[in-house]
Amino acid sequence: MASFSFGAGNARKLMRIPLYVAGRLATLVIPRSRDEWVFGCGVGVADGALALWPVVAAGGHRAVWLGDSARERADAAARGIPFVRGHSLQGFWRTARARVVVVTHGLGDVNRYAVAGAFVVQLWHGIPLKRIGLDSPETTRLSGRARPSLAAVVASRVLHQLYRRTVSGIRVLPAASHLVRGRLQSAFALADGCVPVTGEPRVDVLSRGTAEERRSAARAGVVAAVGELSDDTRLVLYAPTWRDGQVDPAIPTPSEWKLLEEVLAANDAVLLIRSHPLGAGHYTPPAATPRVRLIGSDVVADVTPLLPALDALITDYSSLAFDAALVPLPVIYLAPDVEEYGSRRGFYGRFVDVAGEDWASDWTRAAADLGAVLGDAVEAERRRQRSRELSDRVHAFRDGSNTQRVYRAIQSRRGRRTPVGRIDARTGLTAGGSS
């Protein structure tokens, strides 16, 4: 069953309006520091925020990571990152005092009640194919019914205005390319200057070092997450998108599980399943098998660094397809609900422009496509080439220096001069350790 929906989340936002008001009044009298930063990320100590952290630390800024789980605290401690519980008095104070607030999902990544007046850096968490923010009715939906009540309609309009007011505080939202920039500007109602084309920090890991180094490191990460694998075993990741609180329609039937296992066994492959962290589906096969292993967000906070270990990706409307294009990976698109999802959520452009005309509508077709990719080098290369072409459309940079460009964009918009030097391709920092 799904663990989160926009409707439930928006209902809670309405109930919290007094807290937002109180927080706004407090930030009017609490002076912000000259150069303190707070970081947060909706999936843990990970994603673009973690990529930006060492660059900011090397720049000599005082910074702290905000989170609320024991896992986040442990992950931060393992990396030597100062940590404060976000939903605490100290978390409120540190956010209210911070000059720069860095998030990847929303203001709830830090302390949402103390953000007003800060310089907000919204790194986001992937190139959108499905419509997001103000471009999607789901963002402010309260009712799942086809005909919502008058009260729900009014409340949705209130939420829409509150959302516009909230995102108006964003000062930097980096875009992967000019194509993506248009989507982000529209989704967050931002001016040109707030959405620089710098590339995403979160995908720098897919461009640094050699292909062999990236694959070796990613393979080690997969083994650490799911257990030992033979050196020759090929890896396939299935990663569906979040369906806004709805049950995932692509969970395999018993007969489809059997077919999948046959394809995996015939090609000495393991299927890694990563259901969306906000809407986990029941992806356990009827009978235990070493050919299928779960790699959810409870195991790995950010799967992007593991993509080079894969031999294929299966997904639907997830932004992970755009990340995989940087590797590049053969991608199989499994989309059983294109028309329904498109009418409810909407896409930027057409789904077929990304997936092609040969996307699968069920696991029977997807399993056959997977068998072709794993068993036919020509078919694998055909799909890999499609990913390269997709990458050319959506990624302006593939040099491992997106994080550095984002940092410079933040500093220039804050009126701070950033030292310029040779960039180390491995760390993303300027020569001499500063940035």
Beta strands, then each sheet from edge to edge (+ up, - down):
strand 1: 36-39
strand 2: 62-67
strand 3: 83-85
strand 4: 100-103
strand 5: 119-122
strand 6: 170-172
strand 7: 234-239
strand 8: 269-273
strand 9: 292-294
strand 10: 312-315
strand 11: 331-333
sheet 1: 3+ 2+ 1+ 4+ 5+ 6+
sheet 2: 9+ 8+ 7+ 10+ 11+
end
